[in-house]
Amino acid sequence: MSILTTLTSKLNMLSTFLSHQRKSFWRSRNKGGSIATQIIIGFFMLYFLVVAVGIGFGMTIFLPKIFPNQTVMTSFNGIILYYFAFDFLMRLQLQDIPTLSIIPYLHLKIPKRKIINFLNAKALFSAFNLWPFFLFFPFIFIEIWSIDGALVAVMYIVAILSIMVFNNYFILYLKRKSITNVLFTLVGLVIIGVFAALEYYKVISIMVASNFVFSEMADKPYLGLIFPVIASVIFILNSNYLRRNLYVEELGSKQEKKVSTDYAFLNRFGKAGELAALELKLILRHKRPRYSVFMGLFFLLYGYLFYKAPYIAADSFSKMIFAAIFMTGFSVLSYGQFMFAWQSSHFDGLLINKIDFKDYIKGKFLLFTIMCTITTILASFYGFLSPKLLLLHLAAYLYNIGFCTVLVLYLATFNYKRIDITRSASFNFQGMGATQWILMIPFILIPYLVYLPFGYLNRPYLGLMTIGFFGLIMLFMRAYWVNYIAKRLELQRYKIAEGFRE
């Protein structure tokens, strides 16, 4: 009877939380845009689920064609961990942290255990947790059950569900830790980059490791019990972290700790440095701007797709320019496309304060230059592939700090759409408009227009020098562009402020 009472109590509390979430959604001012976004996402999810069903039931046909030199079981075992490695990277970019406005509940007579249970249960309602059912289970029931028996099939199901749960809660743990510790994010990205490089250069093979693990489990089914143990460990770790960080006092102390953060190296740049420091704090404290900037670090892996040995040997820079410019300038592009809108909630306050627009624009230029410099330094590890890539990155770096920064800030004066910086960036189209699409055209096209004549004349290094020289000229003209954009902003400031109030 007590077990039934406890279960009923948990279900009632879960129902109450869900009811509050539903009312919060329907009473919000932007529910129209949220509904439209959810419908679009729903169509995408439905499409991918249909594709997953087709792959799941057709795996016995597809696998022999994709891996002709392997048995069906060997290739199936090999793709399991490979899929979950890809699933991990996708979750890292797209999976939202389940949220609940917990502060109104903390002063009530509600055990924090119930709040944590709700957050953990809500985290399971993700499309990422549906795909393994449709991808792997048809093959397990059709092939493995009939060949190896029910026990092995059940262990496969237990293992796959456990890895799914592990990825689900491990990603949430990493994201929650990264909110309070940026170094945690940087170390994580470096580790992912190292494993990606080892896989790319065939030092390790995820498929070989996956086949070994699941082949052993097929021979010794009891080994499958290891997976739920690992999943339980990360679930407990995530729950304990939530329990330690649920009090209002702790939330308040962390916020106070952030206020004291200072960036002394920016003080030498005067007022522009102070404004850049304030914006840097804004980036580190809020979800969407932080995501926009740090995605630039993730895209440093882009070079592995474009930097092929034949291209490097033949000096085919035309096939690699896009990757170089994208990697060294993506943080500026991703963050800068919503420039001024990041301050939309306090833009009126900026207008009434005694802030010179020239200093304001200089602060933006300084921040962009720092972003480009950091990503270019990090991308220099591609120099181990060839020193030629360092020259390519130098040209791309000068282009980005010289031209791209000007382009981003100029087009920002046409952006009148407000952004809520506390919301997640995943499937978030708030603030998107024609300006963002226009920005991509010159950003990508101009380097090719500059380089291609030299490429046709078989003067690739002269082409790189011209791109770098173009960026250098724009950089020397920065004082002119600061004045020009500041005047433009002064003319548009009331239109921008009016748009940000909507």
C-alpha positions in Angstrom: 0.0 0.0 0.0 2.8 2.4 0.8 4.5 1.7 -2.5 1.2 2.5 -4.3 0.8 5.7 -2.3 4.4 6.8 -3.1 3.9 6.1 -6.8 0.6 8.1 -6.8 2.3 11.0 -5.0 5.1 11.1 -7.6 2.6 11.0 -10.5 0.5 13.8 -9.0 3.6 16.0 -8.5 4.7 15.3 -12.1 1.3 16.2 -13.4 1.4 19.4 -11.4 4.7 20.4 -12.8 3.6 19.6 -16.4 0.4 21.6 -15.8 2.4 24.6 -14.7 4.8 24.3 -17.7 1.8 24.1 -20.1 0.2 27.2 -18.6 3.5 29.1 -18.8 3.8 28.2 -22.5 0.2 29.3 -23.4 0.4 32.5 -21.4 3.7 33.7 -22.8 3.8 36.7 -25.2 5.7 34.8 -27.9 3.6 31.7 -27.9 2.7 32.2 -31.6 6.3 32.1 -32.7 7.0 29.1 -30.4 4.1 27.2 -31.8 5.3 27.8 -35.4 8.8 26.7 -34.4 7.5 23.6 -32.7 5.5 22.7 -35.8 8.5 23.1 -38.1 10.7 21.0 -35.7 7.9 18.4 -35.6 7.9 18.0 -39.3 11.7 17.5 -39.3 11.5 15.0 -36.5 8.8 13.1 -38.3 10.8 13.0 -41.5 13.9 11.7 -39.7 11.9 9.1 -37.8 10.4 7.8 -41.1 14.0 7.6 -42.5 15.1 5.7 -39.3 12.3 3.2 -39.7 13.3 2.6 -43.4 17.0 2.1 -42.4 16.0 -0.2 -39.4 13.9 -2.6 -41.5 16.3 -2.4 -44.5 19.5 -2.9 -42.6 19.9 -6.5 -43.7 19.9 -5.1 -47.3 22.0 -1.9 -46.8 24.8 -3.3 -44.6 26.2 -5.9 -47.1 26.2 -3.2 -49.8 28.0 -0.6 -47.6 30.4 -3.1 -46.0 30.8 -5.8 -48.7 33.9 -7.4 -47.0 32.2 -8.0 -43.7 29.4 -10.2 -42.4 26.1 -8.5 -41.5 26.6 -9.1 -37.8 30.2 -7.7 -37.9 29.0 -4.5 -39.6 25.9 -4.2 -37.4 28.1 -4.5 -34.2 30.6 -2.0 -35.7 28.0 0.8 -36.3 26.4 0.8 -32.8 29.1 2.8 -31.0 29.8 4.7 -34.2 26.2 5.9 -34.2 26.3 6.8 -30.5 29.5 8.8 -31.1 27.7 10.8 -33.8 24.6 11.0 -31.5 26.9 12.5 -28.7 28.1 15.2 -31.1 24.6 16.0 -32.2 23.3 16.2 -28.7 26.2 18.5 -27.8 25.0 21.0 -30.3 21.2 20.5 -30.3 19.9 19.0 -27.1 18.4 21.5 -24.7 18.8 21.4 -21.0 15.4 20.7 -19.4 14.3 23.8 -17.5 11.9 24.6 -14.8 11.5 28.0 -13.0 12.5 26.3 -9.7 12.8 29.4 -7.6 9.0 29.8 -7.0 9.0 26.2 -5.7 12.0 26.2 -3.4 10.2 28.1 -0.6 7.3 25.7 -0.7 7.0 22.4 1.1 8.2 20.4 -1.9 11.2 18.0 -1.5 13.9 19.0 -3.9 14.1 15.3 -4.8 10.8 15.7 -6.6 12.0 18.7 -8.5 15.1 16.8 -9.6 13.0 13.8 -10.5 10.9 16.0 -12.7 13.9 17.5 -14.5 15.4 14.1 -15.0 12.1 12.7 -16.4 11.6 15.7 -18.7 15.1 15.1 -20.1 14.1 11.8 -21.5 11.5 13.4 -23.8 13.9 14.0 -26.6 13.8 13.0 -30.3 17.4 11.7 -29.8 15.9 9.0 -27.5 13.5 7.7 -30.1 15.8 7.0 -33.0 17.6 4.0 -31.5 14.3 2.2 -31.2 13.6 2.5 -34.9 17.2 2.1 -36.1 18.4 -0.9 -34.1 15.4 -2.8 -32.7 14.0 -4.1 -36.0 17.4 -5.8 -36.8 17.6 -7.2 -33.3 14.2 -8.8 -33.4 14.5 -10.0 -37.1 18.1 -11.3 -37.1 19.7 -11.6 -33.6 16.6 -13.1 -31.9 16.3 -15.8 -34.6 20.1 -16.6 -34.8 21.5 -16.1 -31.2 18.3 -16.4 -29.1 16.2 -14.3 -26.9 18.8 -13.7 -24.1 21.4 -12.2 -26.5 18.7 -10.1 -28.2 17.5 -8.8 -24.8 21.1 -7.9 -23.8 21.5 -6.0 -27.1 18.3 -4.0 -26.2 19.6 -3.4 -22.7 23.0 -2.2 -23.9 21.6 0.1 -26.6 19.0 1.7 -24.2 21.8 2.1 -21.6 24.1 3.9 -24.0 21.2 6.1 -25.0 20.5 7.0 -21.4 24.3 7.6 -20.8 24.5 10.0 -23.7 21.3 11.8 -22.6 22.4 12.5 -19.0 26.2 12.9 -19.7 25.5 15.7 -22.2 23.2 17.4 -19.7 25.9 17.1 -17.0 28.6 18.6 -19.4 26.3 21.5 -20.4 25.4 22.3 -16.8 29.1 22.2 -15.7 30.1 24.4 -18.7 27.6 27.1 -17.6 29.6 27.7 -14.4 33.0 26.8 -15.7 34.0 27.9 -19.3 37.4 26.0 -18.9 35.3 22.8 -18.6 33.9 23.5 -22.1 37.3 24.2 -23.7 38.9 21.0 -22.2 35.9 19.0 -23.5 36.2 20.4 -27.0 40.0 19.6 -27.0 39.3 16.0 -26.0 36.7 15.6 -28.7 39.0 17.1 -31.3 41.8 14.7 -30.2 39.5 11.7 -30.6 38.2 13.0 -33.9 41.8 13.4 -35.2 42.8 9.9 -34.0 39.8 8.4 -35.8 40.4 10.5 -38.9 44.0 9.3 -39.2 43.1 5.7 -38.4 45.1 5.6 -35.2 42.0 4.2 -33.5 38.8 2.8 -35.0 35.4 3.2 -33.3 33.9 0.6 -35.6 36.6 -2.0 -34.7 36.1 -1.3 -31.0 32.3 -1.5 -31.3 32.5 -4.8 -33.1 34.8 -6.2 -30.4 32.6 -5.1 -27.5 29.3 -6.4 -28.9 30.9 -9.6 -30.3 32.1 -10.4 -26.8 28.7 -9.6 -25.4 27.0 -12.0 -27.9 29.3 -14.7 -26.7 28.9 -13.8 -23.0 25.5 -12.1 -22.6 26.1 -11.3 -18.9 28.6 -8.6 -20.1 25.6 -6.6 -21.2 24.9 -5.7 -17.6 27.9 -3.5 -17.5 26.1 -0.9 -19.7 23.2 -0.2 -17.3 25.7 0.2 -14.5 27.6 2.9 -16.4 24.3 4.6 -17.3 23.3 4.5 -13.6 26.6 6.1 -12.6 26.2 9.1 -14.9 22.5 9.4 -13.9 23.5 9.6 -10.2 26.3 12.0 -11.0 23.9 14.3 -12.8 21.3 14.1 -10.1 23.8 14.9 -7.4 25.0 17.9 -9.3 21.5 19.2 -9.6 20.9 18.6 -5.9 24.0 20.6 -4.9 23.0 23.5 -7.1 19.3 23.9 -6.5 19.2 26.4 -3.6 18.4 30.0 -4.1 21.4 31.0 -1.9 23.8 29.0 -4.1 22.3 30.4 -7.3 22.6 33.9 -5.9 26.2 33.4 -4.7 27.3 32.1 -8.2 25.7 35.1 -9.8 27.5 37.4 -7.4 30.8 35.7 -8.1 30.5 36.4 -11.8 30.0 40.1 -11.2 33.5 40.3 -9.7 35.0 38.9 -12.9 37.5 41.3 -14.4 39.7 41.2 -17.6 42.7 43.4 -16.7 44.3 43.0 -20.1 41.5 44.9 -21.7 42.0 48.0 -19.5 44.9 49.2 -21.7 42.4 49.8 -24.5 40.5 52.5 -22.5 36.8 52.9 -22.8 36.6 50.5 -25.8 38.3 47.9 -23.6 35.8 48.4 -20.8 32.9 48.0 -23.2 34.5 44.9 -24.8 34.9 43.4 -21.2 31.3 44.0 -20.5 30.3 42.2 -23.7 32.6 39.4 -22.9 30.8 39.0 -19.6 27.5 39.0 -21.4 28.7 36.2 -23.7 29.9 34.0 -20.8 26.8 34.4 -18.7 24.0 33.8 -21.2 23.1 30.7 -23.2 22.6 31.8 -26.7 25.6 34.2 -27.2 27.9 31.8 -25.4 26.7 29.0 -27.7 27.2 31.2 -30.8 30.8 32.0 -29.9 31.9 28.5 -28.7 30.4 26.9 -31.8 33.4 28.5 -33.5 35.7 26.2 -31.5 33.7 23.2 -32.5 34.0 24.1 -36.2 37.8 24.0 -35.9 37.4 20.4 -36.8 36.1 21.5 -40.3 39.7 21.3 -41.6 39.6 17.5 -41.5 36.9 17.6 -44.2 38.7 20.0 -46.6 42.4 19.7 -46.0 43.2 16.6 -48.1 46.8 15.6 -48.8 46.4 15.9 -52.7 45.0 19.5 -52.3 47.9 20.5 -50.1 50.5 18.9 -52.3 49.1 20.6 -55.4 48.7 24.0 -53.7 44.9 23.9 -54.5 44.0 26.6 -52.1 40.8 27.4 -53.9 39.5 24.1 -52.5 40.6 25.0 -49.0 39.9 28.8 -48.7 36.4 28.3 -47.5 37.4 26.1 -44.6 40.2 28.5 -43.5 38.0 31.5 -43.6 35.1 29.7 -42.0 37.2 28.3 -39.1 39.1 31.5 -38.3 36.0 33.7 -38.6 33.0 31.6 -37.7 32.8 33.0 -34.1 32.6 36.5 -35.5 30.1 35.5 -38.1 27.9 33.5 -35.7 27.9 36.1 -32.9 28.1 39.2 -35.1 25.1 38.4 -37.3 22.9 39.3 -34.3 25.1 42.3 -33.3 23.4 45.1 -31.2 20.4 42.6 -30.7 22.4 40.9 -27.9 21.9 44.2 -26.0 18.3 44.5 -27.0 17.0 44.2 -23.5 19.1 47.2 -22.3 19.7 49.1 -25.6 17.6 52.0 -24.3 19.9 52.3 -21.4 22.9 52.4 -23.7 21.3 55.3 -25.6 20.7 57.5 -22.5 24.2 56.8 -21.0 27.2 58.9 -21.9 28.7 56.3 -24.2 30.4 57.6 -27.3 29.2 55.6 -30.3 32.8 55.5 -31.6 34.0 53.8 -28.3 31.0 51.5 -28.6 32.0 50.4 -32.1 35.7 50.2 -31.2 34.7 47.8 -28.4 33.0 45.6 -30.9 36.0 45.6 -33.3 38.3 44.8 -30.3 36.1 41.9 -29.3 36.0 40.5 -32.8 39.7 40.8 -33.2 40.2 38.8 -30.0 37.8 36.1 -31.2 39.6 35.8 -34.5 43.0 35.7 -32.9 42.1 32.9 -30.5 40.5 30.7 -33.2 43.4 31.3 -35.5 45.9 30.3 -32.8 43.9 27.2 -32.0 43.7 26.3 -35.7 47.4 26.5 -36.1 47.7 22.8 -35.1 46.9 22.1 -38.8 50.4 23.3 -39.4 51.5 19.8 -38.5 49.8 18.6 -41.7 51.7 21.2 -43.7 53.3 24.7 -43.1 51.4 25.9 -46.2 48.2 25.8 -44.1 49.7 28.4 -41.7 50.0 30.8 -44.7 46.4 30.0 -45.7 45.2 30.7 -42.1 47.2 34.0 -41.9 45.5 35.2 -45.1 42.1 34.2 -43.8 42.8 35.8 -40.4 43.7 39.2 -42.0 40.6 39.0 -44.2 38.4 38.3 -41.2 39.7 41.0 -38.9 40.0 43.5 -41.7 36.9 43.0 -43.9 34.5 40.6 -42.1 34.4 42.6 -38.9 33.4 45.7 -41.0 30.8 43.8 -42.9 29.2 42.4 -39.8 29.0 45.7 -37.9 27.7 47.6 -41.0 24.9 45.1 -41.6 24.1 45.1 -37.9 22.8 48.7 -38.3 19.9 47.2 -40.4 19.0 44.7 -37.7 15.9 45.7 -35.7 14.9 42.3 -34.3 15.0 41.6 -30.6 16.7 38.5 -29.1 16.2 36.8 -25.7 19.7 35.9 -24.7 18.7 33.6 -22.0 17.0 31.1 -24.4 18.9 28.1 -25.9 20.3 28.4 -29.4 19.0 25.0 -30.5 16.3 25.4 -33.1 15.9 29.0 -32.0 15.1 31.3 -35.0 14.4 34.4 -32.9 16.2 37.4 -34.5 16.7 35.8 -37.9 16.0 38.0 -40.9 17.2 38.9 -44.3 20.4 40.6 -42.9 21.7 37.2 -41.7 21.3 35.7 -45.2 22.8 38.7 -47.0 25.8 38.5 -44.7 26.8 35.1 -45.9 27.1 36.1 -49.6 30.0 38.6 -49.4 31.6 36.7 -46.6 32.1 33.6 -48.8 32.1 35.2 -52.3 34.7 37.9 -52.0 37.7 35.7 -51.1 37.0 33.6 -54.2 36.7 36.6 -56.4 40.0 37.9 -55.2 41.8 34.5 -55.4 40.4 32.9 -58.6 42.3 35.1 -61.2 45.6 34.1 -59.6 44.5 30.5 -59.4 43.8 30.4 -63.1 47.2 31.9 -63.7 48.8 29.2 -61.5 49.9 31.7 -58.9 48.3 30.3 -55.7 50.6 32.0 -53.2 50.2 35.4 -54.9 46.4 34.8 -54.6 46.8 34.2 -50.8 49.0 37.3 -50.5 46.3 39.4 -52.3 43.6 38.2 -49.9 45.8 39.0 -46.9 46.7 42.4 -48.4 43.0 43.2 -49.0 42.3 42.4 -45.3 45.4 44.4 -44.2 44.2 47.5 -46.2 40.8 47.2 -44.5 42.5 46.9 -41.1 44.5 50.1 -41.7 41.3 51.8 -42.6 39.6 50.8 -39.3 39.5 54.4 -38.0 37.5 55.4 -41.0 35.1 52.5 -40.6 34.7 53.2 -36.9 33.6 56.8 -37.8 31.4 55.6 -40.6 29.5 52.9 -38.7 29.2 55.1 -35.6 27.5 57.8 -37.7 25.3 55.1 -39.3 24.3 53.8 -35.9 23.6 57.3 -34.6 21.2 57.8 -37.5 19.5 54.4 -37.0 19.5 54.3 -33.2 15.8 55.1 -32.7 14.6 52.6 -35.3 16.8 49.9 -33.7 15.6 50.8 -30.2 11.9 50.7 -31.4 12.4 47.3 -33.0 14.1 46.0 -29.8 11.1 47.0 -27.7 8.7 44.8 -29.7 
